[in-house]
Amino acid sequence: MSLMINDECIACDACLEECPNGAIVEGDPIYTIDPDCCTECVGYYDEPSCVSVCPKDAIIPDPDNSESLEELKYKFEQLNKGE
């Protein structure tokens, strides 16, 4: 399942640098996560790095973008093809 940022976000920039896929972008007024790029850090870390640095616990599973571990691994492979 991709992650999403809810309205508790204070746009503090903590999560922005943590995302290895560049899925987090500055929005107005809160940051957003591109579900096409979010792998929940599968392929990089054991758990999503953005969640651990968010001071407001504003990053949660996105119920509209449910994905299995296999799907997240496939997305990681596709995003990193040729690197």
MARPADREN-237939 format. One record per residue: residue in three letters; x, y, z of N, C-alpha, C in turn. Coordinates in pm, whole numbers, always signed. Layout:
// residues N
- type, n_x, n_y, n_z, ca_x, ca_y, ca_z, c_x, c_y, c_z
- ALA, X, Y, Z, X, Y, Z, X, Y, Z
...
//
This chain:
// residues 83
- type, n_x, n_y, n_z, ca_x, ca_y, ca_z, c_x, c_y, c_z
- MET, +84, -117, +0, +0, +0, +0, +89, +124, +0
- SER, +60, +212, -86, +131, +340, -89, +95, +419, +36
- LEU, +177, +516, +66, +150, +602, +182, +89, +733, +135
- MET, +30, +805, +229, -24, +937, +200, +3, +1028, +319
- ILE, +0, +1157, +296, +21, +1254, +402, -114, +1320, +429
- ASN, -156, +1317, +556, -286, +1374, +590, -273, +1521, +631
- ASP, -383, +1581, +670, -385, +1724, +698, -318, +1763, +830
- GLU, -259, +1666, +899, -180, +1697, +1019, -41, +1749, +980
- CYS, -6, +1737, +853, +125, +1781, +802, +148, +1929, +832
- ILE, +268, +1960, +881, +305, +2099, +908, +409, +2149, +808
- ALA, +432, +2074, +702, +527, +2111, +595, +663, +2148, +652
- CYS, +715, +2062, +738, +842, +2088, +807, +965, +2046, +726
- ASP, +947, +1977, +615, +1055, +1929, +528, +1126, +1803, +579
- ALA, +1089, +1751, +695, +1160, +1635, +751, +1153, +1513, +658
- CYS, +1039, +1490, +597, +1020, +1371, +514, +1078, +1386, +375
- LEU, +1087, +1507, +328, +1125, +1533, +189, +1258, +1468, +151
- GLU, +1359, +1486, +233, +1492, +1432, +205, +1503, +1283, +235
- GLU, +1408, +1229, +309, +1414, +1089, +349, +1370, +993, +239
- CYS, +1290, +1039, +145, +1233, +951, +44, +1336, +914, -62
- PRO, +1375, +786, -70, +1475, +745, -170, +1421, +745, -313
- ASN, +1288, +749, -328, +1227, +746, -462, +1186, +884, -511
- GLY, +1200, +985, -428, +1155, +1118, -466, +1004, +1127, -480
- ALA, +931, +1043, -406, +785, +1038, -416, +718, +1152, -341
- ILE, +787, +1215, -248, +728, +1322, -168, +757, +1456, -235
- VAL, +651, +1532, -255, +664, +1663, -318, +591, +1768, -235
- GLU, +642, +1891, -246, +581, +2001, -173, +449, +2036, -238
- GLY, +345, +2039, -156, +213, +2075, -205, +169, +2204, -138
- ASP, +47, +2241, -163, -6, +2363, -103, -137, +2329, -35
- PRO, -147, +2326, +93, -48, +2372, +191, +37, +2259, +249
- ILE, +2, +2132, +221, +78, +2021, +278, +153, +1944, +170
- TYR, +247, +1862, +213, +321, +1778, +119, +232, +1664, +71
- THR, +268, +1606, -42, +193, +1493, -96, +290, +1382, -135
- ILE, +237, +1262, -148, +316, +1147, -190, +257, +1095, -320
- ASP, +342, +1083, -422, +301, +1029, -551, +291, +877, -536
- PRO, +170, +821, -543, +156, +676, -524, +226, +593, -631
- ASP, +253, +652, -747, +324, +579, -852, +472, +564, -821
- CYS, +523, +642, -728, +665, +637, -692, +690, +580, -553
- CYS, +588, +575, -470, +605, +528, -332, +610, +376, -327
- THR, +719, +323, -273, +733, +178, -253, +736, +144, -105
- GLU, +700, +242, -19, +710, +226, +126, +853, +186, +165
- CYS, +948, +230, +87, +1091, +205, +106, +1131, +59, +85
- VAL, +1040, -21, +29, +1075, -159, -7, +1190, -150, -107
- GLY, +1294, -229, -81, +1413, -227, -165, +1522, -138, -109
- TYR, +1486, -54, -13, +1583, +36, +50, +1596, +9, +200
- TYR, +1484, +12, +271, +1484, +1, +416, +1379, -99, +462
- ASP, +1387, -137, +589, +1291, -231, +646, +1154, -169, +671
- GLU, +1151, -38, +687, +1025, +32, +706, +1033, +169, +642
- PRO, +921, +233, +615, +923, +363, +549, +998, +468, +629
- SER, +1099, +527, +569, +1182, +624, +642, +1109, +754, +671
- CYS, +1015, +791, +586, +942, +916, +608, +856, +908, +734
- VAL, +800, +791, +761, +714, +774, +878, +794, +796, +1006
- SER, +916, +747, +1009, +996, +757, +1131, +1043, +899, +1162
- VAL, +1049, +986, +1062, +1097, +1123, +1087, +984, +1225, +1100
- CYS, +861, +1186, +1070, +749, +1281, +1075, +715, +1315, +1220
- PRO, +727, +1443, +1258, +700, +1481, +1397, +551, +1482, +1432
- LYS, +464, +1477, +1334, +319, +1484, +1359, +245, +1354, +1329
- ASP, +317, +1248, +1295, +253, +1122, +1256, +148, +1144, +1147
- ALA, +185, +1227, +1048, +93, +1263, +941, +102, +1172, +820
- ILE, +191, +1074, +823, +208, +984, +709, +146, +850, +744
- ILE, +45, +814, +666, -35, +696, +695, -54, +613, +567
- PRO, -97, +487, +582, -129, +408, +462, -242, +472, +383
- ASP, -230, +469, +251, -331, +526, +163, -433, +416, +128
- PRO, -554, +426, +180, -652, +320, +155, -694, +309, +8
- ASP, -668, +411, -72, -703, +408, -213, -594, +347, -301
- ASN, -479, +313, -241, -367, +258, -318, -308, +136, -247
- SER, -388, +33, -234, -346, -89, -168, -258, -172, -260
- GLU, -141, -212, -209, -47, -293, -288, +14, -401, -198
- SER, +38, -516, -255, +103, -624, -182, +254, -600, -179
- LEU, +324, -675, -98, +470, -666, -91, +531, -697, -227
- GLU, +475, -795, -296, +525, -830, -429, +508, -714, -528
- GLU, +394, -646, -519, +371, -531, -607, +466, -416, -576
- LEU, +493, -395, -448, +588, -290, -409, +729, -324, -457
- LYS, +767, -451, -447, +899, -494, -497, +908, -473, -648
- TYR, +802, -506, -720, +800, -488, -865, +812, -339, -899
- LYS, +740, -255, -827, +746, -111, -852, +888, -60, -826
- PHE, +952, -108, -719, +1091, -71, -689, +1182, -108, -806
- GLU, +1166, -231, -857, +1249, -277, -969, +1226, -190, -1093
- GLN, +1102, -155, -1121, +1072, -73, -1239, +1127, +68, -1224
- LEU, +1118, +125, -1104, +1170, +260, -1080, +1322, +267, -1088
- ASN, +1387, +152, -1062, +1533, +149, -1058, +1594, +73, -1175
- LYS, +1516, +51, -1277, +1563, -19, -1396, +1673, +64, -1463
- GLY, +1784, +1, -1492, +1892, +69, -1563, +1990, +144, -1473
- GLU, +1971, +135, -1343, +2064, +205, -1253, +2173, +112, -1206
//
